[in-house]
Amino acid sequence: LLGIEPLHPLEITEILDLADTYAESARAGERPHRPLQGLTQVNMFFENSTRTQASFEIAGKRLGADVMSMAMQTSSVKKGETLIDTAMTLNAMRPDLLVVRHPQSGAVDLLAQKVDCAVLNAGDGRHEHPTQALLDALTIRREKGRLHRLTIAICGDIAHSRVARSNLILLGKMENRVRLVGPPTLMPAGVADLGVEVTDDMEEGLRDADVVMMLRLQRERMDGAFIPSEREYYHRFGLDAAKLTHAKPDAIVMHPGPMNRGVEIDGTLADDINRSVIQEQVEMGVAVRMAAMELLARNRAG
Ligand code: CP
């Protein structure tokens, strides 16, 4: 699972359907059967993570896998070992599933060409974060009762966001209307060719939206690019209750996390359980990662 791009809408639906059953059984306090029993899952995070790393680890353990999370900070990467040599070394230990996050776009695809096991992209640079888009899709489907013909505003730092990119692809495949909202300096090159509406006006971007998805300002990827002052950014692009009035009255508020409260979103709104589904997104992360790993293992078993 290297990205959303190669997935057919039916494959997306298959993952979401299985994830939904896992989400429901977790809420009912039921323990799932253990389809990954006897399989080894290795997590390699070359970039910081809370939600993705923890949920992949919990997902693997719930399904019975033997899970090892590499401590990359104390690995031989620090002695200069390359990504490919690290991956081939671990591959020789015969893992079944490799979960990889890396700061370079394309690094996970490259690694996948060098190993024999299933590889799951846990976020590569500004390229893709497929399981994030899948958990966002499951959250939307559960909240709105469908995953098509919705108006979805994705707001903020689009240029540096793999979350925006994977969501844009997935939501487009499922025939939704997607709007990108943010300052022109934080829009990717060639945005006009993406076939979506683009605006730097929050009122226009949020008008009649069913879903408002806020993004973090990714300062770690901005090397040299224009970085707005946080105060000015919040004034124009930060989501608060006043700006949200332009969306539909039942619009949901999403954020992939980690959040900068008072920069891209008002803290009170982020915690408002009547509008914000941010904690449900985290909950769906475990279910989606369980489903993705089970389906990959099943396909490989033949
Ligand atoms: N949404 C997300 O990828 O969060 P983490 O960086 O904490 O994994």
Residues whose N, C-alpha, C, O or C-beta is under 5 A from the ligand:
A	BS01	CP	N48 S49 T50 R51 T52 Q53 P256 G257 P258
